[in-house]
Amino acid sequence: MPVRDRLPLTALRSFEAAARLLSFKDAAAELGVSPTTISNQIRGLERDWGCRLFIRKTRRIDLTEAGRSLSRVVSHAFDDIRTEMERHVRAPRRTVTLAAGPIFATRWLIPRLGRFRQSHPDIELVLQHGPRITSAADLAAMIAVDWGTGRWPGLEARKLLEITYSPVLSPALAAERGGLTAPKDLARFPILHHHDRSEWTAWMEIAGTAPRFCEDTVIMDANVVIEAAKDGLGVALGSFPLVAPELRAGTLLRPFETVLSPRRSFHLLTRPGADDRPEIRATCDWLLSEGGQAQAVAD
C-alpha cells in the first residue's frame, strides 16, 4: 500500500490539536507528548502528502490553506468519533446513598428526583429509610436528612428546610360541620394529632383559644395524618410547604393564616470531610439549592 494511502491516525490527532490550538507546545501538553513529537509527526504528514500544513514563524504558527481545509475535515471526523463513543460507552456512575424519613422523602424529595437525574446523570442516588439520628454512630448512609435543632455530635449539619404548622381539613368536613371561620370553631371538629397533643396545644395558644380536644385521634405517622385529613377524619396541623400540593389541588383547605414555627427543622447531615468526594458535594449542593428555592416560595 502506498504511503499516501495509509491513514496515520496518531499524526492526524497531533495535527488536529496543533491546528485547533495553533501551538505545537500546547498540543503536546494536551496529548501528553513532547513538542518535538508533535513537530515530527506533522512534518511526516507534510512529507508523505507533499504539501505544507503550517507556516512556521518565530513565535507562532499559522495554518496554510491546505492546513485549514484539512483541519475542518479532521476536526469534524474526531467530533463524530467522540459523539459515537459517548453514545455507546457510558462513564461509570457514582453511587450516593441518602437516608430520609417517610414524610420528607414522599412529599419533598420524590417530586424533585427527576430534576436531580437531569442535572446529575452520572450519579446514582440510592434512597434509604432514615431512622432518627442522635450521633455520628447512627449515620449509615453518605447523606441523611433529619429533623432537629441543628446539633448532631460528630456530624456536619446544614439547615435544609424550615417548616411551619397551620390547620388543614378537607372541603367535605368543613361543609359537614358548618364551616370553620374562627379558631374557637375547632371545638366542633374532630382533631388529628401527630405523635402527641403538644403541637396543637401550642398552635391554639398562639391563636388565642383554649385547647379543647373533645373528639381527637393520635396518629404516629405524619403521612397518615395528612391522608386522614384528606379523607375527612379530622382537622390536622399541616406541615408547610410539604402539604402545598394538596392545597393547590383543592383536597385540603387552610382556614387560618396563623402559623406555629417549631424550633426544629430539616437538616442535611454528613460526616466531616464527606464533601471532598465530588459526587457527595454535588448531591448536597443540589439538595441545598432545592431547599432554598422551596423556602423562598413558602415565604
VOLUMLO-481431 format. One record per residue (C-alpha): residue number from 0; residue in one letter; x, y, z. Coordinates in steps of 0.02 Angstrom, whole numbers. Layout:
N
<r i="NUM" aa="A" X="X" Y="Y" Z="Z"/>
...
//
This chain:
299
<r i="0" aa="M" X="0" Y="0" Z="0"/>
<r i="1" aa="P" X="72" Y="170" Z="-48"/>
<r i="2" aa="V" X="121" Y="283" Z="97"/>
<r i="3" aa="R" X="-6" Y="414" Z="49"/>
<r i="4" aa="D" X="-148" Y="284" Z="55"/>
<r i="5" aa="R" X="-118" Y="243" Z="237"/>
<r i="6" aa="L" X="-219" Y="337" Z="370"/>
<r i="7" aa="P" X="-95" Y="395" Z="505"/>
<r i="8" aa="L" X="-220" Y="421" Z="648"/>
<r i="9" aa="T" X="-89" Y="465" Z="780"/>
<r i="10" aa="A" X="-14" Y="600" Z="670"/>
<r i="11" aa="L" X="-186" Y="664" Z="623"/>
<r i="12" aa="R" X="-232" Y="678" Z="807"/>
<r i="13" aa="S" X="-75" Y="781" Z="835"/>
<r i="14" aa="F" X="-116" Y="889" Z="684"/>
<r i="15" aa="E" X="-295" Y="918" Z="745"/>
<r i="16" aa="A" X="-236" Y="977" Z="916"/>
<r i="17" aa="A" X="-99" Y="1089" Z="844"/>
<r i="18" aa="A" X="-219" Y="1164" Z="715"/>
<r i="19" aa="R" X="-351" Y="1197" Z="847"/>
<r i="20" aa="L" X="-229" Y="1273" Z="973"/>
<r i="21" aa="L" X="-108" Y="1348" Z="844"/>
<r i="22" aa="S" X="35" Y="1288" Z="954"/>
<r i="23" aa="F" X="144" Y="1133" Z="949"/>
<r i="24" aa="K" X="185" Y="1158" Z="1133"/>
<r i="25" aa="D" X="2" Y="1169" Z="1188"/>
<r i="26" aa="A" X="-44" Y="1020" Z="1079"/>
<r i="27" aa="A" X="96" Y="920" Z="1158"/>
<r i="28" aa="A" X="34" Y="964" Z="1333"/>
<r i="29" aa="E" X="-144" Y="914" Z="1289"/>
<r i="30" aa="L" X="-91" Y="746" Z="1216"/>
<r i="31" aa="G" X="44" Y="708" Z="1344"/>
<r i="32" aa="V" X="191" Y="702" Z="1223"/>
<r i="33" aa="S" X="338" Y="816" Z="1185"/>
<r i="34" aa="P" X="330" Y="965" Z="1064"/>
<r i="35" aa="T" X="464" Y="878" Z="961"/>
<r i="36" aa="T" X="349" Y="728" Z="938"/>
<r i="37" aa="I" X="208" Y="840" Z="877"/>
<r i="38" aa="S" X="326" Y="931" Z="757"/>
<r i="39" aa="N" X="398" Y="768" Z="688"/>
<r i="40" aa="Q" X="226" Y="691" Z="661"/>
<r i="41" aa="I" X="164" Y="844" Z="567"/>
<r i="42" aa="R" X="323" Y="851" Z="462"/>
<r i="43" aa="G" X="291" Y="669" Z="419"/>
<r i="44" aa="L" X="116" Y="712" Z="359"/>
<r i="45" aa="E" X="183" Y="856" Z="254"/>
<r i="46" aa="R" X="317" Y="744" Z="179"/>
<r i="47" aa="D" X="201" Y="599" Z="140"/>
<r i="48" aa="W" X="63" Y="707" Z="68"/>
<r i="49" aa="G" X="177" Y="828" Z="-22"/>
<r i="50" aa="C" X="104" Y="989" Z="47"/>
<r i="51" aa="R" X="138" Y="1113" Z="187"/>
<r i="52" aa="L" X="8" Y="1117" Z="327"/>
<r i="53" aa="F" X="83" Y="1255" Z="437"/>
<r i="54" aa="I" X="178" Y="1416" Z="411"/>
<r i="55" aa="R" X="310" Y="1413" Z="547"/>
<r i="56" aa="K" X="357" Y="1584" Z="616"/>
<r i="57" aa="T" X="474" Y="1635" Z="757"/>
<r i="58" aa="R" X="347" Y="1639" Z="898"/>
<r i="59" aa="R" X="191" Y="1561" Z="822"/>
<r i="60" aa="I" X="121" Y="1452" Z="685"/>
<r i="61" aa="D" X="-17" Y="1481" Z="559"/>
<r i="62" aa="L" X="-114" Y="1360" Z="450"/>
<r i="63" aa="T" X="-89" Y="1358" Z="263"/>
<r i="64" aa="E" X="-240" Y="1347" Z="150"/>
<r i="65" aa="A" X="-214" Y="1160" Z="139"/>
<r i="66" aa="G" X="-196" Y="1154" Z="329"/>
<r i="67" aa="R" X="-359" Y="1247" Z="357"/>
<r i="68" aa="S" X="-450" Y="1132" Z="238"/>
<r i="69" aa="L" X="-380" Y="975" Z="321"/>
<r i="70" aa="S" X="-414" Y="1046" Z="494"/>
<r i="71" aa="R" X="-600" Y="1065" Z="457"/>
<r i="72" aa="V" X="-614" Y="886" Z="395"/>
<r i="73" aa="V" X="-510" Y="808" Z="536"/>
<r i="74" aa="S" X="-596" Y="907" Z="675"/>
<r i="75" aa="H" X="-766" Y="855" Z="610"/>
<r i="76" aa="A" X="-712" Y="674" Z="598"/>
<r i="77" aa="F" X="-643" Y="669" Z="776"/>
<r i="78" aa="D" X="-802" Y="752" Z="841"/>
<r i="79" aa="D" X="-907" Y="618" Z="756"/>
<r i="80" aa="I" X="-800" Y="480" Z="831"/>
<r i="81" aa="R" X="-813" Y="559" Z="1004"/>
<r i="82" aa="T" X="-1002" Y="577" Z="992"/>
<r i="83" aa="E" X="-1023" Y="396" Z="936"/>
<r i="84" aa="M" X="-914" Y="332" Z="1078"/>
<r i="85" aa="E" X="-1009" Y="434" Z="1208"/>
<r i="86" aa="R" X="-1172" Y="365" Z="1139"/>
<r i="87" aa="H" X="-1120" Y="184" Z="1167"/>
<r i="88" aa="V" X="-992" Y="192" Z="1307"/>
<r i="89" aa="R" X="-1054" Y="275" Z="1466"/>
<r i="90" aa="A" X="-941" Y="330" Z="1605"/>
<r i="91" aa="P" X="-967" Y="228" Z="1764"/>
<r i="92" aa="R" X="-1099" Y="304" Z="1876"/>
<r i="93" aa="R" X="-1053" Y="351" Z="2052"/>
<r i="94" aa="T" X="-1169" Y="299" Z="2193"/>
<r i="95" aa="V" X="-1229" Y="412" Z="2334"/>
<r i="96" aa="T" X="-1337" Y="344" Z="2475"/>
<r i="97" aa="L" X="-1464" Y="461" Z="2554"/>
<r i="98" aa="A" X="-1567" Y="420" Z="2708"/>
<r i="99" aa="A" X="-1728" Y="516" Z="2739"/>
<r i="100" aa="G" X="-1888" Y="493" Z="2839"/>
<r i="101" aa="P" X="-2052" Y="449" Z="2753"/>
<r i="102" aa="I" X="-2137" Y="619" Z="2755"/>
<r i="103" aa="F" X="-1985" Y="712" Z="2689"/>
<r i="104" aa="A" X="-1947" Y="579" Z="2559"/>
<r i="105" aa="T" X="-2127" Y="562" Z="2499"/>
<r i="106" aa="R" X="-2181" Y="743" Z="2498"/>
<r i="107" aa="W" X="-2021" Y="839" Z="2461"/>
<r i="108" aa="L" X="-1886" Y="729" Z="2387"/>
<r i="109" aa="I" X="-1978" Y="611" Z="2268"/>
<r i="110" aa="P" X="-2063" Y="751" Z="2168"/>
<r i="111" aa="R" X="-1891" Y="827" Z="2136"/>
<r i="112" aa="L" X="-1793" Y="671" Z="2089"/>
<r i="113" aa="G" X="-1824" Y="696" Z="1903"/>
<r i="114" aa="R" X="-1733" Y="861" Z="1911"/>
<r i="115" aa="F" X="-1588" Y="780" Z="2003"/>
<r i="116" aa="R" X="-1570" Y="646" Z="1868"/>
<r i="117" aa="Q" X="-1569" Y="777" Z="1733"/>
<r i="118" aa="S" X="-1438" Y="881" Z="1823"/>
<r i="119" aa="H" X="-1328" Y="735" Z="1877"/>
<r i="120" aa="P" X="-1349" Y="586" Z="1759"/>
<r i="121" aa="D" X="-1180" Y="519" Z="1818"/>
<r i="122" aa="I" X="-1239" Y="498" Z="1999"/>
<r i="123" aa="E" X="-1348" Y="353" Z="2056"/>
<r i="124" aa="L" X="-1446" Y="411" Z="2207"/>
<r i="125" aa="V" X="-1498" Y="268" Z="2321"/>
<r i="126" aa="L" X="-1635" Y="313" Z="2445"/>
<r i="127" aa="Q" X="-1636" Y="227" Z="2613"/>
<r i="128" aa="H" X="-1754" Y="231" Z="2761"/>
<r i="129" aa="G" X="-1695" Y="365" Z="2880"/>
<r i="130" aa="P" X="-1702" Y="322" Z="3065"/>
<r i="131" aa="R" X="-1685" Y="463" Z="3190"/>
<r i="132" aa="I" X="-1502" Y="510" Z="3213"/>
<r i="133" aa="T" X="-1430" Y="559" Z="3381"/>
<r i="134" aa="S" X="-1244" Y="546" Z="3342"/>
<r i="135" aa="A" X="-1119" Y="501" Z="3206"/>
<r i="136" aa="A" X="-1137" Y="317" Z="3252"/>
<r i="137" aa="D" X="-1316" Y="319" Z="3186"/>
<r i="138" aa="L" X="-1270" Y="383" Z="3012"/>
<r i="139" aa="A" X="-1260" Y="231" Z="2897"/>
<r i="140" aa="A" X="-1287" Y="325" Z="2732"/>
<r i="141" aa="M" X="-1170" Y="450" Z="2650"/>
<r i="142" aa="I" X="-1300" Y="588" Z="2674"/>
<r i="143" aa="A" X="-1451" Y="598" Z="2788"/>
<r i="144" aa="V" X="-1596" Y="717" Z="2810"/>
<r i="145" aa="D" X="-1658" Y="726" Z="2989"/>
<r i="146" aa="W" X="-1772" Y="833" Z="3096"/>
<r i="147" aa="G" X="-1692" Y="928" Z="3238"/>
<r i="148" aa="T" X="-1619" Y="1087" Z="3311"/>
<r i="149" aa="G" X="-1455" Y="1078" Z="3216"/>
<r i="150" aa="R" X="-1345" Y="991" Z="3344"/>
<r i="151" aa="W" X="-1285" Y="816" Z="3298"/>
<r i="152" aa="P" X="-1123" Y="767" Z="3387"/>
<r i="153" aa="G" X="-986" Y="718" Z="3266"/>
<r i="154" aa="L" X="-1082" Y="769" Z="3110"/>
<r i="155" aa="E" X="-1092" Y="921" Z="2998"/>
<r i="156" aa="A" X="-1270" Y="990" Z="2995"/>
<r i="157" aa="R" X="-1337" Y="1116" Z="2870"/>
<r i="158" aa="K" X="-1514" Y="1183" Z="2877"/>
<r i="159" aa="L" X="-1610" Y="1118" Z="2728"/>
<r i="160" aa="L" X="-1793" Y="1166" Z="2752"/>
<r i="161" aa="E" X="-1893" Y="1257" Z="2885"/>
<r i="162" aa="I" X="-2071" Y="1201" Z="2922"/>
<r i="163" aa="T" X="-2223" Y="1292" Z="2989"/>
<r i="164" aa="Y" X="-2386" Y="1217" Z="3051"/>
<r i="165" aa="S" X="-2561" Y="1276" Z="3013"/>
<r i="166" aa="P" X="-2731" Y="1187" Z="3019"/>
<r i="167" aa="V" X="-2793" Y="1098" Z="2863"/>
<r i="168" aa="L" X="-2951" Y="998" Z="2829"/>
<r i="169" aa="S" X="-3050" Y="926" Z="2686"/>
<r i="170" aa="P" X="-3185" Y="1031" Z="2599"/>
<r i="171" aa="A" X="-3310" Y="893" Z="2639"/>
<r i="172" aa="L" X="-3276" Y="900" Z="2827"/>
<r i="173" aa="A" X="-3286" Y="1091" Z="2825"/>
<r i="174" aa="A" X="-3457" Y="1082" Z="2741"/>
<r i="175" aa="E" X="-3518" Y="942" Z="2854"/>
<r i="176" aa="R" X="-3475" Y="1035" Z="3015"/>
<r i="177" aa="G" X="-3543" Y="1204" Z="2961"/>
<r i="178" aa="G" X="-3382" Y="1292" Z="2913"/>
<r i="179" aa="L" X="-3227" Y="1346" Z="3007"/>
<r i="180" aa="T" X="-3211" Y="1535" Z="3019"/>
<r i="181" aa="A" X="-3127" Y="1564" Z="3188"/>
<r i="182" aa="P" X="-3007" Y="1461" Z="3294"/>
<r i="183" aa="K" X="-3141" Y="1437" Z="3428"/>
<r i="184" aa="D" X="-3244" Y="1340" Z="3298"/>
<r i="185" aa="L" X="-3116" Y="1199" Z="3311"/>
<r i="186" aa="A" X="-3212" Y="1140" Z="3465"/>
<r i="187" aa="R" X="-3345" Y="1074" Z="3344"/>
<r i="188" aa="F" X="-3219" Y="975" Z="3240"/>
<r i="189" aa="P" X="-3125" Y="812" Z="3265"/>
<r i="190" aa="I" X="-2939" Y="845" Z="3286"/>
<r i="191" aa="L" X="-2797" Y="739" Z="3217"/>
<r i="192" aa="H" X="-2633" Y="739" Z="3314"/>
<r i="193" aa="H" X="-2461" Y="683" Z="3256"/>
<r i="194" aa="H" X="-2372" Y="586" Z="3393"/>
<r i="195" aa="D" X="-2444" Y="687" Z="3539"/>
<r i="196" aa="R" X="-2553" Y="839" Z="3578"/>
<r i="197" aa="S" X="-2412" Y="964" Z="3607"/>
<r i="198" aa="E" X="-2411" Y="1045" Z="3434"/>
<r i="199" aa="W" X="-2600" Y="1076" Z="3432"/>
<r i="200" aa="T" X="-2590" Y="1145" Z="3609"/>
<r i="201" aa="A" X="-2453" Y="1267" Z="3557"/>
<r i="202" aa="W" X="-2546" Y="1321" Z="3399"/>
<r i="203" aa="M" X="-2708" Y="1354" Z="3493"/>
<r i="204" aa="E" X="-2617" Y="1461" Z="3620"/>
<r i="205" aa="I" X="-2544" Y="1565" Z="3478"/>
<r i="206" aa="A" X="-2717" Y="1580" Z="3400"/>
<r i="207" aa="G" X="-2789" Y="1641" Z="3565"/>
<r i="208" aa="T" X="-2906" Y="1499" Z="3602"/>
<r i="209" aa="A" X="-2908" Y="1369" Z="3740"/>
<r i="210" aa="P" X="-2853" Y="1195" Z="3685"/>
<r i="211" aa="R" X="-3008" Y="1085" Z="3689"/>
<r i="212" aa="F" X="-2998" Y="909" Z="3618"/>
<r i="213" aa="C" X="-3169" Y="832" Z="3637"/>
<r i="214" aa="E" X="-3152" Y="722" Z="3484"/>
<r i="215" aa="D" X="-2973" Y="684" Z="3434"/>
<r i="216" aa="T" X="-2858" Y="547" Z="3369"/>
<r i="217" aa="V" X="-2671" Y="525" Z="3392"/>
<r i="218" aa="I" X="-2577" Y="453" Z="3242"/>
<r i="219" aa="M" X="-2391" Y="416" Z="3245"/>
<r i="220" aa="D" X="-2354" Y="430" Z="3058"/>
<r i="221" aa="A" X="-2356" Y="607" Z="2987"/>
<r i="222" aa="N" X="-2403" Y="547" Z="2813"/>
<r i="223" aa="V" X="-2551" Y="452" Z="2883"/>
<r i="224" aa="V" X="-2608" Y="610" Z="2974"/>
<r i="225" aa="I" X="-2619" Y="704" Z="2809"/>
<r i="226" aa="E" X="-2709" Y="560" Z="2722"/>
<r i="227" aa="A" X="-2834" Y="552" Z="2865"/>
<r i="228" aa="A" X="-2866" Y="739" Z="2848"/>
<r i="229" aa="K" X="-2895" Y="719" Z="2660"/>
<r i="230" aa="D" X="-3020" Y="581" Z="2698"/>
<r i="231" aa="G" X="-3118" Y="698" Z="2811"/>
<r i="232" aa="L" X="-3075" Y="613" Z="2976"/>
<r i="233" aa="G" X="-3023" Y="775" Z="3062"/>
<r i="234" aa="V" X="-2925" Y="937" Z="3060"/>
<r i="235" aa="A" X="-2737" Y="914" Z="3057"/>
<r i="236" aa="L" X="-2591" Y="1030" Z="3078"/>
<r i="237" aa="G" X="-2519" Y="1032" Z="2902"/>
<r i="238" aa="S" X="-2332" Y="1046" Z="2878"/>
<r i="239" aa="F" X="-2296" Y="1189" Z="2758"/>
<r i="240" aa="P" X="-2230" Y="1185" Z="2623"/>
<r i="241" aa="L" X="-2249" Y="995" Z="2621"/>
<r i="242" aa="V" X="-2439" Y="999" Z="2604"/>
<r i="243" aa="A" X="-2442" Y="1139" Z="2475"/>
<r i="244" aa="P" X="-2486" Y="1017" Z="2332"/>
<r i="245" aa="E" X="-2646" Y="966" Z="2422"/>
<r i="246" aa="L" X="-2697" Y="1148" Z="2440"/>
<r i="247" aa="R" X="-2665" Y="1180" Z="2256"/>
<r i="248" aa="A" X="-2767" Y="1026" Z="2210"/>
<r i="249" aa="G" X="-2910" Y="1077" Z="2325"/>
<r i="250" aa="T" X="-2907" Y="915" Z="2425"/>
<r i="251" aa="L" X="-2865" Y="1015" Z="2582"/>
<r i="252" aa="L" X="-2915" Y="1188" Z="2642"/>
<r i="253" aa="R" X="-2816" Y="1306" Z="2752"/>
<r i="254" aa="P" X="-2942" Y="1407" Z="2853"/>
<r i="255" aa="F" X="-2818" Y="1514" Z="2953"/>
<r i="256" aa="E" X="-2655" Y="1606" Z="2918"/>
<r i="257" aa="T" X="-2594" Y="1584" Z="3098"/>
<r i="258" aa="V" X="-2438" Y="1476" Z="3099"/>
<r i="259" aa="L" X="-2337" Y="1383" Z="3228"/>
<r i="260" aa="S" X="-2149" Y="1390" Z="3195"/>
<r i="261" aa="P" X="-2062" Y="1246" Z="3281"/>
<r i="262" aa="R" X="-1885" Y="1257" Z="3349"/>
<r i="263" aa="R" X="-1835" Y="1109" Z="3242"/>
<r i="264" aa="S" X="-1814" Y="1098" Z="3053"/>
<r i="265" aa="F" X="-1748" Y="978" Z="2921"/>
<r i="266" aa="H" X="-1558" Y="970" Z="2913"/>
<r i="267" aa="L" X="-1434" Y="894" Z="2794"/>
<r i="268" aa="L" X="-1311" Y="782" Z="2887"/>
<r i="269" aa="T" X="-1141" Y="720" Z="2828"/>
<r i="270" aa="R" X="-982" Y="661" Z="2909"/>
<r i="271" aa="P" X="-839" Y="788" Z="2918"/>
<r i="272" aa="G" X="-744" Y="790" Z="2754"/>
<r i="273" aa="A" X="-879" Y="700" Z="2656"/>
<r i="274" aa="D" X="-890" Y="844" Z="2533"/>
<r i="275" aa="D" X="-714" Y="803" Z="2474"/>
<r i="276" aa="R" X="-796" Y="672" Z="2365"/>
<r i="277" aa="P" X="-865" Y="761" Z="2210"/>
<r i="278" aa="E" X="-1024" Y="657" Z="2199"/>
<r i="279" aa="I" X="-1070" Y="692" Z="2381"/>
<r i="280" aa="R" X="-1031" Y="877" Z="2363"/>
<r i="281" aa="A" X="-1137" Y="887" Z="2204"/>
<r i="282" aa="T" X="-1283" Y="799" Z="2287"/>
<r i="283" aa="C" X="-1276" Y="910" Z="2441"/>
<r i="284" aa="D" X="-1263" Y="1067" Z="2336"/>
<r i="285" aa="W" X="-1416" Y="1014" Z="2236"/>
<r i="286" aa="L" X="-1517" Y="974" Z="2393"/>
<r i="287" aa="L" X="-1474" Y="1141" Z="2473"/>
<r i="288" aa="S" X="-1517" Y="1234" Z="2313"/>
<r i="289" aa="E" X="-1685" Y="1148" Z="2302"/>
<r i="290" aa="G" X="-1716" Y="1183" Z="2487"/>
<r i="291" aa="G" X="-1678" Y="1367" Z="2462"/>
<r i="292" aa="Q" X="-1798" Y="1379" Z="2315"/>
<r i="293" aa="A" X="-1936" Y="1290" Z="2411"/>
<r i="294" aa="Q" X="-1910" Y="1404" Z="2561"/>
<r i="295" aa="A" X="-1919" Y="1559" Z="2451"/>
<r i="296" aa="V" X="-2086" Y="1502" Z="2380"/>
<r i="297" aa="A" X="-2152" Y="1460" Z="2553"/>
<r i="298" aa="D" X="-2101" Y="1630" Z="2621"/>
//
